[in-house]
């Protein structure tokens, strides 16, 4: 017999049964604590995988630039604001005249 099988998918009914079982085993009071500790563990794992080299390189980088005229966020390599056209060069902080 050569029957093609479809990979198993998780439906909302499966999730509901899992949630009911979690309430049964852990109780409604303990579930938020478990979720919080799981989230904290995932955050620490991601930080460890990314490494501390990346964290120190971001600390040395300057903060985001903003337009002096309209306050829009500017990328480091932009020379003019895309919203109002003001020069983003640090030597020329004067915004353009309002229309």
C-alpha positions in Angstrom: 0.0 0.0 0.0 1.5 3.3 -1.0 -0.6 6.0 0.7 0.7 9.6 0.7 0.6 11.1 4.1 0.0 14.8 4.9 2.3 16.3 7.6 0.6 16.8 10.9 -0.6 20.4 11.6 -1.5 21.9 14.9 -5.1 23.2 14.9 -6.9 25.4 17.3 -8.5 22.3 18.9 -5.1 20.9 19.7 -4.0 24.2 21.3 -7.2 24.3 23.3 -6.7 20.8 24.6 -3.1 21.6 25.5 -4.2 24.8 27.4 -6.8 22.8 29.3 -4.1 20.2 30.3 -1.7 22.9 31.3 -4.4 24.5 33.6 -5.1 21.0 35.0 -1.4 20.2 35.8 -0.1 23.6 36.8 -3.1 25.6 37.9 -4.2 29.0 36.8 -2.1 30.8 39.4 1.2 29.1 38.4 0.9 29.5 34.5 1.8 33.3 34.4 4.9 32.6 36.5 5.9 29.8 34.1 5.4 31.9 31.0 7.4 34.8 32.6 10.3 32.5 33.4 10.2 31.0 29.9 10.3 34.5 28.3 13.2 35.5 30.5 15.1 32.3 29.6 14.5 32.9 25.9 15.8 36.5 26.2 18.9 35.4 28.0 19.5 32.7 25.4 19.2 35.1 22.5 21.6 37.5 24.3 24.1 34.7 24.7 23.8 33.6 21.1 24.3 37.1 19.8 27.4 37.5 21.9 28.7 40.5 23.9 30.8 41.8 21.0 27.6 43.0 19.2 26.4 44.7 22.4 29.6 46.6 22.9 29.7 47.8 19.3 26.2 49.3 19.6 27.2 51.2 22.8 29.9 53.0 20.8 27.6 54.0 17.9 26.0 57.4 18.0 22.3 57.7 18.7 19.8 58.2 16.0 19.9 61.5 14.2 16.8 63.7 13.9 15.9 66.5 11.5 16.2 70.0 13.0 13.3 71.3 11.0 10.6 68.6 11.3 12.0 66.2 13.8 11.9 63.2 11.5 14.4 60.3 12.1 17.4 60.4 9.7 19.7 57.6 8.6 23.4 58.2 9.3 24.3 58.5 5.6 21.4 60.9 4.6 22.4 64.5 3.8 18.9 65.9 3.6 15.6 65.2 5.3 13.2 63.3 3.0 10.2 65.0 4.7 11.1 68.7 4.7 14.3 68.9 2.6 16.4 70.4 5.4 20.1 69.8 5.3 21.1 67.0 7.7 24.8 68.0 7.8 25.9 68.8 11.3 27.7 72.0 10.2 24.4 73.4 8.8 21.8 73.0 11.6 19.4 75.7 10.3 16.1 74.3 9.0 14.6 75.6 5.8 12.1 78.5 5.8 8.5 77.4 6.2 6.4 77.6 3.0 
